[in-house]
């Protein structure tokens, strides 16, 4: 039995390793079109900022080490040109043909920008920009796109002494449709010297360095040409078992959609954590298991010029579009006792007025935002109401947390709104 995995980053390698672990007799082969495998794309802004000393630190495995430790063969520079599923055959760009019994498609996403632009998506993109920044004296930089990548990149370039202009066609940051969140982040960016141009639809201002961070799109051309169905999101449609419409073909990671556990609707969220978990399920089921991936609540975190911005679930605007009747509050508190140098923290919670069910939230602050948003994510997955949330037993000690955590303060205010 031969399993072939197309894609050698998060989802692909997770699928390959899990399948081999569950069925050691299975031959597992990973095909990666790029030069590098198993790297942290999320670490690229920190490489550019200088917090990561060398790009090799972002690489988790080489093909040789993956073979040694996981007993899985990985071929780099092996781009698949076509899938002939009726013959269980792959054709590489080189013309070589390979047989498979089962197939996992983990082709990821690609940058949504012109071919001539300078993107920041793959490790190769990051290394190219990193080398340029090491050689070029600080000047003026233009970052197009104010999503996760654009915001972190703007902060990284400012830390290196560049004058930065951040441009986006949208009027809101992070695609959250939250005017107050956008206002908070605008103040943070401008405080650190980043010029922000939102709702801008004119020609891009000229700058010595222009980087496109205009988002991603699922890399589905190969799968679609083989007869694999796409979903409403434009990504590959899969079941909870990561199965496509073609028997024996699974898909996982940034090329596949999943289910949003708050709305129940299909969603495409290209995040590394999601890709790894989807890959594990795809690999297990390719090895004969029957495991399921229940979906996501959309938990994410980004650093904006030193400010942690953590989100989970729906904003009020997104909840309204999904058919809920939302109420929302945003409170400002401290992350620990004031006499222990407590720092400001901002918490937003969103709930449905009809049922009291928690729908989403955000946490902004310098410290502790990851722990608090993880509490919100857990509550969303448990379908907790605001009343349930108020009953949570959260820790208190002056060096770590206030006597009434900011999450509970926000929940109290939201309960009054409800």
The 8 nearest C-alpha neighbors of each residue, nearest first, counted from 0:
[[1, 25, 100, 26, 2, 24, 99, 101],
 [0, 2, 26, 100, 99, 27, 25, 3],
 [3, 1, 101, 27, 102, 99, 100, 26],
 [2, 4, 28, 102, 29, 27, 99, 103],
 [3, 5, 29, 103, 102, 11, 104, 6],
 [4, 6, 30, 104, 105, 29, 106, 103],
 [7, 5, 31, 105, 106, 11, 30, 8],
 [8, 6, 31, 11, 36, 12, 29, 37],
 [7, 9, 37, 36, 11, 12, 6, 10],
 [10, 8, 275, 11, 12, 274, 13, 37],
 [11, 9, 278, 275, 274, 252, 13, 12],
 [12, 10, 6, 7, 105, 14, 13, 8],
 [11, 13, 15, 14, 7, 10, 9, 8],
 [14, 12, 278, 10, 279, 16, 11, 15],
 [15, 13, 282, 278, 279, 11, 17, 12],
 [16, 14, 12, 18, 13, 17, 282, 11],
 [15, 17, 19, 13, 18, 14, 12, 69],
 [18, 16, 20, 14, 282, 19, 15, 279],
 [19, 17, 282, 286, 283, 21, 15, 20],
 [20, 18, 23, 22, 16, 17, 21, 15],
 [19, 21, 17, 18, 22, 23, 16, 69],
 [22, 20, 18, 19, 17, 23, 286, 283],
 [21, 23, 19, 24, 25, 20, 18, 286],
 [24, 22, 19, 25, 20, 21, 26, 18],
 [25, 23, 22, 26, 19, 0, 21, 27],
 [26, 24, 0, 23, 22, 1, 27, 19],
 [25, 27, 1, 2, 0, 24, 28, 19],
 [28, 26, 2, 71, 3, 1, 25, 15],
 [27, 29, 3, 72, 73, 4, 71, 2],
 [30, 28, 73, 4, 3, 5, 72, 74],
 [31, 29, 5, 74, 77, 6, 73, 4],
 [30, 32, 6, 75, 7, 77, 33, 76],
 [31, 33, 78, 76, 77, 75, 30, 34],
 [34, 32, 76, 31, 35, 75, 36, 77],
 [33, 35, 75, 76, 32, 36, 31, 123],
 [36, 34, 33, 37, 75, 38, 122, 61],
 [37, 35, 7, 8, 38, 61, 60, 34],
 [38, 36, 8, 59, 60, 58, 9, 7],
 [39, 37, 58, 57, 59, 36, 40, 8],
 [38, 40, 41, 57, 42, 58, 37, 43],
 [39, 41, 42, 43, 38, 121, 122, 120],
 [42, 40, 39, 43, 44, 271, 45, 148],
 [43, 41, 40, 39, 45, 44, 46, 57],
 [42, 44, 46, 45, 40, 41, 125, 47],
 [45, 43, 47, 46, 152, 42, 155, 151],
 [46, 44, 48, 50, 47, 43, 42, 51],
 [45, 47, 51, 43, 49, 44, 48, 50],
 [48, 46, 44, 45, 129, 49, 155, 43],
 [49, 47, 155, 45, 46, 50, 44, 158],
 [48, 50, 46, 51, 47, 52, 45, 159],
 [49, 51, 45, 48, 46, 52, 47, 44],
 [52, 50, 46, 49, 45, 53, 54, 56],
 [51, 53, 49, 50, 46, 54, 56, 55],
 [54, 52, 55, 56, 51, 46, 57, 49],
 [53, 55, 56, 57, 46, 126, 52, 51],
 [56, 54, 57, 58, 53, 59, 52, 38],
 [57, 55, 54, 58, 53, 51, 52, 59],
 [56, 58, 55, 39, 38, 54, 59, 42],
 [59, 57, 38, 55, 56, 60, 37, 39],
 [58, 60, 37, 38, 57, 61, 39, 56],
 [61, 59, 37, 58, 65, 64, 62, 36],
 [60, 62, 64, 63, 65, 36, 59, 37],
 [63, 61, 65, 73, 64, 66, 60, 72],
 [64, 62, 66, 61, 65, 67, 60, 73],
 [63, 65, 67, 61, 66, 62, 60, 68],
 [66, 64, 62, 68, 69, 67, 63, 60],
 [65, 67, 70, 71, 63, 72, 64, 69],
 [68, 66, 64, 65, 70, 69, 63, 71],
 [67, 69, 65, 66, 70, 64, 71, 63],
 [70, 68, 71, 65, 66, 67, 16, 19],
 [69, 71, 66, 67, 68, 72, 65, 19],
 [72, 70, 66, 69, 27, 28, 65, 73],
 [73, 71, 28, 66, 29, 27, 74, 70],
 [74, 72, 29, 62, 28, 30, 75, 71],
 [75, 73, 30, 77, 31, 29, 76, 72],
 [74, 76, 31, 77, 34, 32, 33, 30],
 [75, 77, 32, 33, 34, 31, 78, 74],
 [78, 76, 32, 75, 31, 30, 74, 79],
 [77, 79, 32, 91, 92, 76, 80, 31],
 [78, 80, 91, 92, 81, 90, 77, 89],
 [79, 81, 92, 91, 90, 78, 221, 82],
 [82, 80, 90, 79, 89, 221, 83, 91],
 [81, 83, 89, 225, 84, 88, 90, 80],
 [84, 82, 88, 85, 86, 87, 89, 225],
 [83, 85, 87, 86, 82, 88, 225, 89],
 [86, 84, 87, 83, 88, 82, 225, 245],
 [85, 87, 84, 88, 83, 98, 89, 99],
 [88, 86, 84, 99, 85, 98, 83, 100],
 [87, 89, 98, 83, 86, 97, 99, 82],
 [90, 88, 82, 97, 96, 81, 83, 98],
 [89, 91, 96, 81, 80, 95, 79, 94],
 [92, 90, 79, 80, 93, 94, 95, 78],
 [91, 93, 80, 94, 78, 79, 90, 95],
 [92, 94, 91, 95, 78, 77, 90, 80],
 [95, 93, 91, 92, 90, 96, 80, 79],
 [96, 94, 91, 93, 90, 97, 92, 89],
 [97, 95, 90, 89, 91, 94, 88, 98],
 [96, 98, 89, 88, 90, 95, 99, 91],
 [97, 99, 88, 87, 89, 96, 100, 1],
 [100, 98, 87, 1, 101, 2, 3, 88],
 [99, 101, 1, 2, 0, 87, 102, 98],
 [102, 100, 2, 247, 99, 248, 3, 1],
 [101, 103, 248, 3, 2, 4, 249, 247],
 [104, 102, 249, 4, 250, 248, 105, 5],
 [103, 105, 250, 5, 106, 4, 249, 102],
 [106, 104, 6, 11, 251, 5, 107, 252],
 [105, 107, 6, 104, 254, 218, 5, 108],
 [108, 106, 253, 254, 105, 218, 252, 217],
 [109, 107, 217, 218, 216, 253, 254, 215],
 [108, 110, 215, 216, 218, 111, 217, 107],
 [109, 111, 215, 112, 214, 120, 216, 118],
 [110, 112, 215, 214, 213, 216, 109, 113],
 [111, 113, 110, 213, 114, 116, 211, 118],
 [114, 112, 115, 116, 111, 110, 117, 211],
 [113, 115, 116, 112, 117, 118, 111, 110],
 [114, 116, 113, 117, 112, 118, 211, 210],
 [117, 115, 113, 114, 118, 211, 112, 210],
 [116, 118, 210, 211, 115, 209, 119, 124],
 [119, 117, 211, 210, 116, 120, 212, 124],
 [120, 118, 124, 125, 121, 212, 117, 211],
 [119, 121, 118, 124, 110, 40, 122, 125],
 [122, 120, 124, 123, 40, 119, 125, 118],
 [121, 123, 125, 124, 126, 40, 120, 38],
 [122, 124, 126, 121, 125, 127, 35, 34],
 [125, 123, 121, 119, 127, 122, 126, 120],
 [124, 126, 122, 128, 123, 127, 43, 119],
 [125, 127, 129, 123, 128, 124, 130, 122],
 [128, 126, 124, 130, 125, 129, 123, 131],
 [127, 129, 131, 125, 130, 126, 132, 124],
 [130, 128, 126, 132, 47, 131, 127, 125],
 [129, 131, 133, 127, 128, 132, 126, 134],
 [130, 132, 128, 134, 129, 133, 135, 127],
 [133, 131, 129, 135, 134, 130, 128, 136],
 [132, 134, 130, 131, 135, 129, 136, 128],
 [133, 135, 131, 132, 130, 136, 129, 137],
 [134, 136, 132, 131, 133, 137, 138, 130],
 [135, 137, 138, 134, 132, 133, 161, 160],
 [138, 136, 161, 160, 135, 139, 159, 162],
 [137, 139, 161, 162, 136, 140, 207, 160],
 [138, 140, 162, 161, 206, 163, 207, 208],
 [141, 139, 208, 163, 206, 209, 162, 207],
 [140, 142, 209, 164, 163, 206, 165, 208],
 [141, 143, 165, 210, 209, 211, 164, 166],
 [144, 142, 211, 166, 212, 165, 167, 213],
 [143, 145, 213, 212, 167, 149, 166, 146],
 [146, 144, 149, 150, 167, 172, 166, 165],
 [145, 147, 173, 149, 148, 144, 150, 172],
 [148, 146, 150, 149, 301, 151, 173, 145],
 [147, 149, 151, 150, 146, 152, 212, 145],
 [148, 150, 145, 152, 212, 146, 144, 151],
 [151, 149, 153, 147, 152, 145, 148, 303],
 [152, 150, 154, 148, 153, 149, 303, 44],
 [151, 153, 155, 149, 154, 150, 44, 148],
 [154, 152, 150, 156, 151, 155, 149, 157],
 [153, 155, 304, 157, 151, 152, 156, 158],
 [154, 156, 48, 152, 158, 153, 157, 44],
 [155, 157, 159, 153, 158, 161, 154, 152],
 [158, 156, 161, 160, 154, 159, 155, 153],
 [159, 157, 155, 156, 160, 154, 48, 161],
 [160, 158, 156, 157, 161, 48, 155, 137],
 [159, 161, 157, 158, 137, 156, 162, 138],
 [162, 160, 137, 157, 138, 156, 139, 159],
 [163, 161, 139, 140, 138, 157, 160, 164],
 [162, 164, 140, 193, 141, 139, 161, 194],
 [165, 163, 194, 141, 193, 195, 142, 140],
 [164, 166, 142, 195, 143, 196, 194, 141],
 [167, 165, 196, 143, 144, 197, 195, 142],
 [166, 168, 144, 197, 169, 145, 199, 143],
 [169, 167, 198, 199, 200, 197, 170, 166],
 [170, 168, 198, 167, 171, 197, 199, 172],
 [169, 171, 198, 197, 168, 172, 167, 199],
 [172, 170, 169, 176, 181, 174, 178, 177],
 [171, 173, 181, 174, 145, 146, 175, 170],
 [172, 174, 146, 175, 147, 145, 171, 176],
 [175, 173, 172, 176, 171, 146, 169, 177],
 [174, 176, 177, 173, 314, 172, 171, 317],
 [177, 175, 171, 174, 316, 178, 314, 317],
 [176, 178, 175, 180, 179, 181, 171, 314],
 [179, 177, 181, 180, 182, 176, 171, 170],
 [180, 178, 182, 181, 177, 183, 184, 329],
 [181, 179, 183, 177, 182, 178, 184, 172],
 [180, 182, 178, 184, 172, 179, 183, 171],
 [181, 183, 179, 185, 180, 184, 178, 186],
 [184, 182, 180, 186, 181, 185, 179, 187],
 [183, 185, 187, 181, 186, 182, 188, 180],
 [184, 186, 182, 188, 187, 183, 181, 189],
 [187, 185, 189, 183, 184, 188, 190, 182],
 [188, 186, 184, 190, 185, 189, 183, 191],
 [189, 187, 193, 185, 191, 190, 186, 184],
 [188, 190, 192, 193, 186, 191, 187, 185],
 [191, 189, 187, 188, 192, 186, 193, 185],
 [192, 190, 189, 188, 193, 187, 304, 157],
 [191, 193, 189, 190, 194, 188, 162, 157],
 [194, 192, 189, 188, 163, 191, 164, 195],
 [193, 195, 164, 165, 189, 163, 192, 196],
 [194, 196, 165, 164, 166, 193, 197, 185],
 [195, 197, 166, 165, 199, 167, 194, 198],
 [198, 196, 167, 170, 199, 168, 166, 169],
 [199, 197, 168, 170, 169, 167, 200, 196],
 [198, 200, 168, 197, 201, 167, 196, 166],
 [201, 199, 168, 198, 202, 167, 203, 197],
 [202, 200, 199, 203, 204, 168, 198, 166],
 [201, 203, 204, 200, 199, 205, 166, 168],
 [202, 204, 205, 201, 166, 143, 200, 141],
 [205, 203, 202, 206, 141, 201, 164, 166],
 [204, 206, 203, 207, 141, 209, 208, 202],
 [205, 207, 208, 140, 139, 141, 209, 204],
 [208, 206, 139, 140, 209, 205, 138, 141],
 [209, 207, 140, 206, 141, 210, 139, 138],
 [210, 208, 141, 140, 142, 206, 211, 207],
 [211, 209, 142, 117, 118, 143, 141, 212],
 [210, 212, 143, 118, 213, 117, 142, 116],
 [213, 211, 144, 149, 143, 214, 148, 118],
 [214, 212, 144, 211, 111, 143, 112, 215],
 [213, 215, 111, 212, 110, 216, 146, 144],
 [216, 214, 110, 111, 109, 108, 217, 213],
 [215, 217, 108, 109, 111, 218, 110, 214],
 [218, 216, 108, 254, 234, 219, 253, 107],
 [217, 219, 108, 254, 107, 109, 106, 220],
 [218, 220, 222, 221, 217, 223, 254, 234],
 [221, 219, 223, 222, 218, 224, 225, 217],
 [222, 220, 224, 219, 223, 81, 225, 80],
 [223, 221, 225, 219, 227, 224, 220, 226],
 [222, 224, 227, 226, 220, 225, 221, 219],
 [223, 225, 221, 222, 226, 220, 227, 81],
 [226, 224, 222, 223, 82, 227, 83, 221],
 [227, 225, 223, 224, 228, 222, 245, 244],
 [226, 228, 223, 222, 225, 244, 245, 243],
 [229, 227, 236, 235, 226, 244, 223, 230],
 [228, 230, 235, 236, 234, 233, 227, 231],
 [229, 231, 236, 232, 233, 235, 234, 228],
 [230, 232, 233, 229, 265, 234, 236, 266],
 [233, 231, 230, 234, 267, 266, 256, 265],
 [234, 232, 230, 231, 229, 235, 217, 256],
 [233, 235, 255, 256, 229, 232, 217, 254],
 [236, 234, 229, 255, 230, 256, 254, 228],
 [235, 237, 230, 229, 256, 228, 243, 255],
 [238, 236, 243, 241, 242, 235, 239, 256],
 [239, 237, 241, 240, 242, 243, 236, 257],
 [238, 240, 291, 292, 241, 293, 237, 242],
 [239, 241, 291, 238, 242, 290, 292, 280],
 [242, 240, 237, 238, 281, 249, 239, 250],
 [243, 241, 249, 237, 238, 240, 248, 250],
 [242, 244, 237, 245, 249, 248, 236, 250],
 [243, 245, 227, 228, 246, 242, 237, 248],
 [244, 246, 243, 248, 247, 227, 242, 226],
 [247, 245, 248, 244, 243, 242, 249, 101],
 [246, 248, 101, 245, 102, 249, 100, 285],
 [247, 249, 102, 246, 245, 103, 243, 101],
 [248, 250, 242, 103, 241, 243, 281, 104],
 [251, 249, 104, 103, 241, 105, 255, 242],
 [252, 250, 277, 278, 105, 255, 10, 241],
 [251, 253, 274, 10, 254, 255, 105, 277],
 [252, 254, 107, 269, 108, 255, 217, 274],
 [253, 255, 217, 107, 218, 252, 234, 108],
 [256, 254, 235, 234, 251, 253, 252, 250],
 [255, 257, 267, 234, 266, 235, 236, 265],
 [256, 258, 266, 265, 294, 267, 255, 259],
 [259, 257, 265, 294, 266, 264, 263, 260],
 [260, 258, 295, 263, 261, 262, 264, 296],
 [259, 261, 263, 296, 295, 262, 294, 258],
 [260, 262, 259, 263, 296, 358, 312, 379],
 [263, 261, 264, 259, 260, 321, 258, 318],
 [262, 264, 259, 260, 261, 258, 265, 294],
 [265, 263, 262, 258, 259, 266, 260, 261],
 [266, 264, 258, 257, 259, 256, 263, 267],
 [267, 265, 257, 258, 256, 259, 268, 264],
 [266, 268, 256, 232, 257, 269, 234, 255],
 [267, 269, 270, 266, 297, 253, 256, 273],
 [270, 268, 253, 267, 271, 252, 274, 273],
 [271, 269, 273, 272, 268, 274, 253, 299],
 [270, 272, 274, 273, 275, 9, 269, 252],
 [271, 273, 275, 274, 270, 276, 9, 277],
 [272, 274, 276, 270, 271, 275, 277, 252],
 [275, 252, 273, 10, 271, 277, 272, 276],
 [276, 274, 10, 278, 9, 272, 273, 277],
 [275, 277, 279, 273, 278, 274, 272, 280],
 [278, 276, 274, 251, 280, 279, 275, 252],
 [279, 277, 10, 14, 281, 13, 275, 251],
 [278, 280, 14, 276, 13, 282, 277, 281],
 [279, 281, 283, 277, 278, 282, 290, 284],
 [282, 280, 278, 284, 241, 279, 283, 14],
 [281, 283, 14, 18, 285, 279, 17, 280],
 [284, 282, 280, 286, 18, 288, 285, 281],
 [283, 285, 288, 287, 286, 281, 289, 282],
 [284, 286, 282, 287, 283, 281, 101, 18],
 [287, 285, 283, 18, 284, 288, 22, 282],
 [288, 286, 284, 285, 283, 289, 22, 21],
 [287, 289, 284, 283, 290, 286, 285, 21],
 [290, 288, 284, 291, 287, 240, 283, 280],
 [289, 291, 288, 240, 280, 284, 283, 292],
 [292, 290, 240, 239, 293, 280, 289, 241],
 [291, 293, 239, 294, 240, 280, 277, 290],
 [294, 292, 291, 239, 295, 258, 260, 257],
 [295, 293, 258, 257, 259, 292, 260, 296],
 [294, 296, 259, 297, 260, 258, 293, 257],
 [295, 297, 312, 260, 259, 298, 261, 311],
 [296, 298, 311, 312, 295, 299, 268, 259],
 [299, 297, 311, 310, 296, 376, 312, 300],
 [300, 298, 310, 309, 297, 311, 301, 270],
 [299, 301, 309, 308, 310, 307, 302, 298],
 [300, 302, 308, 307, 147, 309, 303, 299],
 [301, 303, 307, 306, 305, 308, 151, 304],
 [302, 304, 306, 305, 151, 150, 154, 307],
 [305, 303, 154, 306, 302, 188, 191, 187],
 [304, 306, 303, 302, 307, 365, 154, 364],
 [307, 305, 303, 365, 302, 364, 304, 308],
 [306, 308, 302, 364, 363, 365, 301, 309],
 [309, 307, 363, 301, 300, 302, 362, 306],
 [310, 308, 300, 362, 361, 299, 372, 368],
 [311, 309, 361, 299, 298, 360, 300, 362],
 [312, 310, 298, 297, 359, 360, 376, 296],
 [311, 313, 359, 296, 297, 358, 360, 298],
 [314, 312, 359, 318, 317, 358, 315, 311],
 [313, 315, 317, 316, 318, 359, 175, 349],
 [314, 316, 318, 317, 325, 349, 319, 327],
 [317, 315, 319, 314, 318, 176, 320, 177],
 [316, 318, 320, 314, 319, 315, 313, 321],
 [319, 317, 321, 315, 323, 320, 316, 313],
 [318, 320, 323, 316, 322, 321, 317, 324],
 [319, 321, 317, 322, 318, 316, 323, 315],
 [322, 320, 318, 319, 323, 317, 262, 316],
 [323, 321, 319, 320, 318, 324, 262, 317],
 [322, 324, 319, 318, 325, 321, 351, 320],
 [323, 325, 351, 352, 319, 353, 322, 326],
 [326, 324, 351, 350, 352, 323, 315, 319],
 [325, 327, 350, 349, 352, 351, 416, 324],
 [326, 328, 349, 348, 315, 350, 325, 413],
 [329, 327, 347, 348, 413, 330, 409, 412],
 [328, 330, 347, 346, 348, 409, 345, 327],
 [331, 329, 346, 345, 409, 347, 332, 328],
 [332, 330, 345, 344, 346, 343, 329, 333],
 [331, 333, 344, 343, 405, 345, 330, 334],
 [334, 332, 343, 344, 342, 341, 335, 405],
 [333, 335, 341, 342, 344, 400, 343, 401],
 [336, 334, 400, 401, 341, 399, 333, 397],
 [335, 337, 401, 397, 339, 341, 338, 400],
 [338, 336, 341, 339, 340, 335, 333, 342],
 [337, 339, 336, 340, 341, 397, 335, 398],
 [340, 338, 336, 337, 341, 398, 397, 335],
 [339, 341, 337, 338, 342, 336, 335, 398],
 [342, 340, 337, 335, 336, 339, 333, 334],
 [341, 343, 333, 334, 340, 344, 335, 365],
 [344, 342, 333, 332, 364, 334, 341, 345],
 [343, 345, 364, 333, 332, 363, 334, 331],
 [344, 346, 331, 363, 362, 330, 332, 364],
 [347, 345, 362, 330, 329, 361, 331, 409],
 [346, 348, 329, 361, 360, 328, 330, 362],
 [347, 349, 360, 327, 328, 359, 329, 409],
 [350, 348, 327, 359, 358, 326, 360, 357],
 [351, 349, 357, 358, 356, 326, 325, 355],
 [350, 352, 325, 355, 324, 356, 353, 354],
 [353, 351, 355, 324, 325, 417, 354, 326],
 [352, 354, 351, 355, 324, 356, 323, 325],
 [355, 353, 356, 351, 352, 384, 350, 357],
 [356, 354, 351, 384, 352, 385, 350, 353],
 [357, 355, 384, 354, 351, 350, 383, 385],
 [356, 358, 350, 384, 385, 383, 359, 349],
 [359, 357, 350, 349, 313, 312, 356, 261],
 [360, 358, 312, 313, 349, 311, 348, 357],
 [359, 361, 348, 347, 311, 349, 310, 312],
 [360, 362, 310, 347, 309, 346, 311, 372],
 [361, 363, 346, 309, 345, 368, 308, 372],
 [364, 362, 308, 345, 307, 344, 368, 309],
 [365, 363, 344, 307, 306, 366, 368, 343],
 [364, 366, 306, 307, 305, 367, 342, 363],
 [367, 365, 364, 368, 334, 307, 342, 369],
 [366, 368, 369, 370, 371, 334, 365, 364],
 [367, 369, 371, 370, 362, 366, 364, 372],
 [370, 368, 372, 367, 371, 373, 309, 300],
 [371, 369, 373, 368, 367, 372, 374, 375],
 [370, 372, 374, 368, 373, 369, 367, 375],
 [371, 373, 375, 374, 369, 370, 368, 309],
 [372, 374, 376, 370, 371, 375, 377, 369],
 [373, 375, 377, 371, 372, 376, 378, 370],
 [376, 374, 372, 378, 373, 377, 379, 371],
 [377, 375, 373, 379, 378, 374, 311, 372],
 [376, 378, 374, 380, 379, 375, 373, 381],
 [377, 379, 381, 375, 383, 376, 380, 382],
 [380, 378, 382, 376, 381, 377, 383, 375],
 [379, 381, 377, 382, 378, 376, 260, 296],
 [380, 382, 378, 379, 383, 377, 376, 384],
 [383, 381, 379, 380, 378, 356, 384, 357],
 [382, 384, 378, 381, 387, 356, 357, 379],
 [385, 383, 356, 387, 355, 357, 386, 388],
 [384, 386, 388, 387, 355, 357, 356, 389],
 [387, 385, 389, 384, 388, 390, 414, 355],
 [388, 386, 384, 390, 385, 389, 383, 391],
 [387, 389, 385, 390, 386, 391, 384, 383],
 [388, 390, 386, 387, 391, 407, 410, 385],
 [389, 391, 387, 388, 392, 386, 407, 385],
 [392, 390, 388, 389, 393, 387, 407, 386],
 [391, 393, 390, 394, 389, 388, 395, 407],
 [394, 392, 391, 395, 404, 403, 407, 390],
 [395, 393, 392, 396, 400, 402, 404, 401],
 [396, 394, 400, 402, 401, 397, 393, 399],
 [395, 397, 399, 400, 398, 401, 394, 402],
 [396, 398, 336, 399, 400, 335, 401, 339],
 [399, 397, 396, 339, 335, 400, 336, 341],
 [400, 398, 335, 397, 396, 395, 401, 334],
 [399, 401, 335, 395, 396, 397, 334, 398],
 [402, 400, 335, 336, 403, 404, 395, 397],
 [401, 403, 395, 404, 400, 396, 397, 336],
 [404, 402, 401, 405, 407, 408, 395, 400],
 [403, 405, 406, 407, 401, 402, 408, 400],
 [404, 406, 408, 407, 332, 409, 403, 346],
 [407, 405, 409, 404, 408, 410, 346, 371],
 [406, 408, 410, 409, 405, 404, 389, 411],
 [407, 409, 405, 411, 410, 406, 404, 412],
 [408, 410, 412, 406, 407, 411, 330, 405],
 [411, 409, 407, 413, 412, 408, 414, 389],
 [412, 410, 414, 408, 409, 413, 407, 415],
 [411, 413, 409, 415, 414, 410, 408, 416],
 [414, 412, 410, 416, 415, 411, 328, 409],
 [413, 415, 417, 411, 416, 412, 410, 385],
 [414, 416, 412, 413, 417, 411, 410, 328],
 [417, 415, 413, 414, 412, 326, 327, 328],
 [416, 414, 415, 352, 413, 326, 355, 351]]
